[in-house]
Amino acid sequence: MNVAVIQFPGSNCDADAVNAVRVMGGEARLVWHTEDSLGNVDAVILPGGFSYGDHLRSGAIAARSPIMASVKAFAERGGPVLGICNGFQILCEAGLLPGALARNGHLHFVCRPVRLRVESTSSVFTSEYAPRQELTVPVAHGEGNYYAEAATIERLLGEGRVAFRYLDNPNGSLNDIAGIVSERGNVLGMMPHPERVVESVLGGTDGRGVFEGLFKAVVK
């Protein structure tokens, strides 16, 4: 299992993502945003952070980095792509996922564990969880308020594309949405940080399922 972790100026969870992959038994390498090829990889992670200092909009500049053309092509071929926090914002700005992430409703940065519920187990990222399983996963963001037009929200719900939902909504996201998947189910964007809860020494292991499902799907 070879994973590319994309680094942007301002990424600060790239090492966490690499560690999570290695803890789960995979290999990870960092790919700088100016590169134009992912190389021979099985999956891609867009990590959390504050790419380009969140100028313009969170993820707006990073979404236009040279490497994103390869990420889009990889996703279009069915390759699994995981965007965490800033990575979720980048996926939305790049058009790989619908909607946008706005300022938290209370206008404050939030950094704490939150409770989630698994809403769908049909994607590679959620297949190792039980339906409606409750998880505790940390968040750390100032712009995690998921927003989309009513028709888009209705489509996401109707197609079972809401992967995770907040049980204690920390940011005001519509319908308590914490993570969504693409139409094919191979692209997941989520604001909580599963890579921070893959070892008990870090305070929990509720994030392991995201990586277990990904690894099993790729290794088949």
Secondary structure by P-SEA (a helix, b strand, c coil): cbbbbbbcccccaaaaaaaaaaaabbbbbbbcccccccccccccccccccccccccccccccccccaaaaaaaaaaaccbbbbccaaaaaaaaaccccccccccccccccbbbbbbbbccccccccccccccbbbbbbbbcccccccccaaaaaaaaaaccccbbbccccccccccccccccccccbbbbccccccccccccccccaaaaaaaaaaaaac
